[in-house]
Amino acid sequence: MKKLHVPVLLSEVLATIKPHPGESYLDLTAGYGGHAREILDVTQQYKDSCLVDRDEFAFNYLRGEFPSDLKILNMDFYGAVLQLFKCGKTFDIILADLGVSSPQLDMEERGFSYQHDGPLDMRMDKGQKLTADFIVNHYSERELADIFVRYGEEKPGRAKMLAKEVVHNRPIKSTLELSNLIIGKSRYSKTHPAAKIFQALRIVVNDELSELERTLPLLPKLLNKGGRVGIITFHSLEDRLVKEYFKDASSYGEESELKLVNKKPIVAGVQELGINPRARSAKLRVAIRD
């Protein structure tokens, strides 16, 4: 099987979640099967497992790479969790890698990257209407500034300045046009000046934080006794939601739904960072259902 995407924290996921032969597996963000391939190689349990991804490109790839008796759903993970819960499905392992996959970043036409020239799209689901183009070219200056602060964690003053520049330079039709505009109004920094703005737009386009917030309370209901759930986040907004939910769900003593496996997030080691720089911001949190 050709690997289109190098999965982050793979060895850490395997060491912490500890898959065993015969265990059922639910991957809520299967992408191009990086984590799923390794876990299913251990469990060899395809019939009772399920892969989920709302990206049509990823879905079609997964269908061609995995056995036909493995259930694969082309939908957002909140919708998938609701559907599986209504069907009474439960699993021994649940994993969600909330990062953007390498193919999504590398395909200019998807519009996720601030380093490649492409349309301002950023949709995980190509069937939805809202795009980054609509936000950039139609939202008010005040709305844009609010998005940049809330979802990009930009400082208010800089957010207002960038929002003003965006509105002044409309229409903006490509990722590089937006990226270069931001670079022109930025001082040197270790991270790309446009990274936070692109993060903010992507989060809004795909309703990412709301979807995660709605999904988290449902996960214990999909876990078998002794089942493990692992979530990989890539920025503090996601990690904060996961951290607070896991902490709350494990704080009721014997009545707790979950028990923390790691109190502090697991991050990539030097060796992985050397071959996969996109892992630098990845954080893994794992909990178990008693």
N, C-alpha and C positions, 0 to 999 in steps of 0.2 A: 504494500500500500504506500503510495507516495504521500509524504508529509507536506502539506501546503502551509501549515502553521505549527510553530514550535510551542508546545504548551508550557506555560510558566509554572514554576514550583512543582514540577511533575514528581520528582523524588520525594519532596516534602509531603505532597498529597498522598502518595502511596504509603509512606512511612507513618503518617498520622491517621489516615482513614483505615488502613490495613484491610484491604479487600481479601476475601477468602473464597475458595471454590464454591460455587452454588449460590452465592449471594446475588440478590437482585439489585439493579443499579438504575438510578434516574439521573440523567444529565440534563439540567435545565437550560444550558447554553452550550450545546454540543459543538457548535462551530464546525470545524473540519476534523473533528474526532480525535484530537491529540490526547486528551485525558481519557476519553471513552475507550480508545483502542487499547491502552495499557491496562486499564481496570478490567475490561471485559476479557482480555487475554488471561487474566488471573481467575476471574469468576467463572468464565465459560457459561454464563447464564444469560442467554439472549432472549429466550421466550418471555421471561417475566421482567425484562428490563425495558427501558424507554429512553430515547434521545429526543431532545426538543431544540428547535431553533426557528426563529421567525424570519431569518434571512433565507430567501428562496435559493440563492446560490449554494449556501451551506447545506440546505435540505436536500437538494438534488445530488450534491456530492456524497452526502451520507448514505443516501439510498443506493448509490452505486458501489459503496465501499464495505457495507456491512451486510450480514446475512438477512434474508428476507423475513425470517421469523422475529426479527428485532423491530419493535414498534418505534416509528420515527414520526414525530409531529411537527408540522410546519405552522407554528403559532408562537405568540409571546408566552413567556414562562408563567405569568399569572393565569392566563387563560388555560394553559396546560395543567397547572396545579389544580384549578377548579374542576376541570374535566376528569382528571385522574381521581380526585377526591370523591366526586359524585359516583364514579364507577367502583369505589371501594378499594382502589389500588393502594398498596403499601410497598415500601422498599427498605432494603438493608443499608443502602448507600445513596445519598443525594449530594450532588455537586453542582455548583454554579460558579462559573468563571465570568465575571462581569466586564472583562476587558473587550476592546475591539480587536478582532482577529487580524492577523497580518494581511491576508488577502483583501480585507475591507480597506485597510490603510493603503495597500499597494495598488489597488485598482483606482486609477484616477477618476473614472466615471462614477464612483460611489460618493466622491466628495467629502471623505472623512479627513483627508490629510492636508495639513498646511504646507507640506513640502512638494506636493504634486499638483499640477494644474488640472482642474476638473470643475464640473458644475457644482454649485452650492446645494448639495442634496442631503447627505448624512442620514438617510432613512435606512433603518435595519429592515423594515418591511416596505418593499417598493410599492405595495398596494395602497399605502396610506397617503393622504393628501398633503399634510403639512411637511414642508421642506425647509432647510436652512435658508434657501433663497427667499422664501416668503417672509421669514422672520427678519432677515437682514434688510430687505427692501421695502417692507411694509409696516413693521412695528415702529412705534414712536421712539423718539430719543430717550424718553423716560423709561419706557418698557425695556429697551435694549440695555440701558445702564443697570436696571434692576436685575436683569438676567445675568449680566456679566459679574455682578457682585454676588448674587445668590448662588449661581451654579458654576461660575468660573472662579469664585473666591478672589476676584480682583479687588483692589482697594477702591473705595467709593470715588475718590477724585480721579483716578485713572480710568475707571469705568465710565464716568460721565464724559471725560475727554474723548475716549474711544467711540462712545455712542454718538457724540456730536460729529466726529470725523466720518463715521459710517453714513449718517444721515446726509451730511454735506456732500459726500462723494457718490451718492446713488445715481444711477443703478450700479450695483456691484454684482457681477455675474459669474465670477470664478473664484475658486479657492485661493489661488495665488494672488489674485487682485486684492482679496480681503487680507490675506497674509502679509503682502507687501505694504499695504496701507498701515497695518499694525506695526510692522517692523520700522517703518518710517517715523513712527511716533514713540519709539521705544529706545531706552538705553540698553547697554550690554547687560545680559543676564545669562546664567548657566543654562537655563531652560529656554526653549524657543519662545519669543515674545508673544506668539499667537496661540500657544498651547492652551492657555486658560480660556480664551475666547472660543476656540473651537470645541473645547470640552463643554462649555456652557451651552453652545448651540446644539451640540449633539444630545445632551441631556434633555433639553426642552423638546427637540424634534421627536425623540423616542420615548418621552415621558418616563425616563429611567428611574428616577428616585421614587416616584409615586408607585410604579410597578413593584419595585423592591419592597417598599413599605407595606403594600397590600399582601405581598407574597409571604413574607417572613412568618407571620403568625400561623400560617397554614402548614408550614413544613413539618412540625412535629406530628401532625395528624397523618402525614404520609410515611412516617417512619415506623418500622417494626421495632419491637423491644430490642434494645442493644444496637439499633441503627445509628449510623453516623451521618451528619450533614456538614459539608465543608463549603465555605464561600470565599472566593478570591475577589478582592476589591482592588481598585487602582487609584482612588483618590479619597480624601478625608470625608467627603460627604457620604459616600457609600459605606466606608468603613465605620463611620459613626453610627449609622443606622443598624448595621450588623452587630457591632459591639454592644450597643444599648439593648437591642432585642435579646441577644444571647445572655447578657447579664441579667435582664429582667426575667427571662424564662427559666433561669437557673437559680433564682433567689428565693424560692419558696420551700426550701428544705425537701422533705419527702414528697411534697406536692408539686415539685418542680417538673416541668415538661422536659427540660434538657439539663445536661451536666456539661460544663465546659471541659474540653480536652486541653486547650491552651488558653491561659488568661491573657497572654500577650500575643500579638499576631506574629506569625512565622513569615519571614522575608527571605528573599533570594540570597544565596551565598555568592562569594567572589567568583567562583568558577562559572556559575550560571550567568552572572552579569557580564562576564567576558564574552560569552557566545550569544547571549540574548539580552541586549540592553533594554528591551521593552519590559523586562521583568523588574526593573529598578524600583518601580512604585507599587509592585504587587504585594498584597498582604493576605495571608490565609488564616481564617478562623474556623475552628472545628468544634462541634458539640455532639453529644451522644444522648440518645433517649434511653433512660434507665428502664 
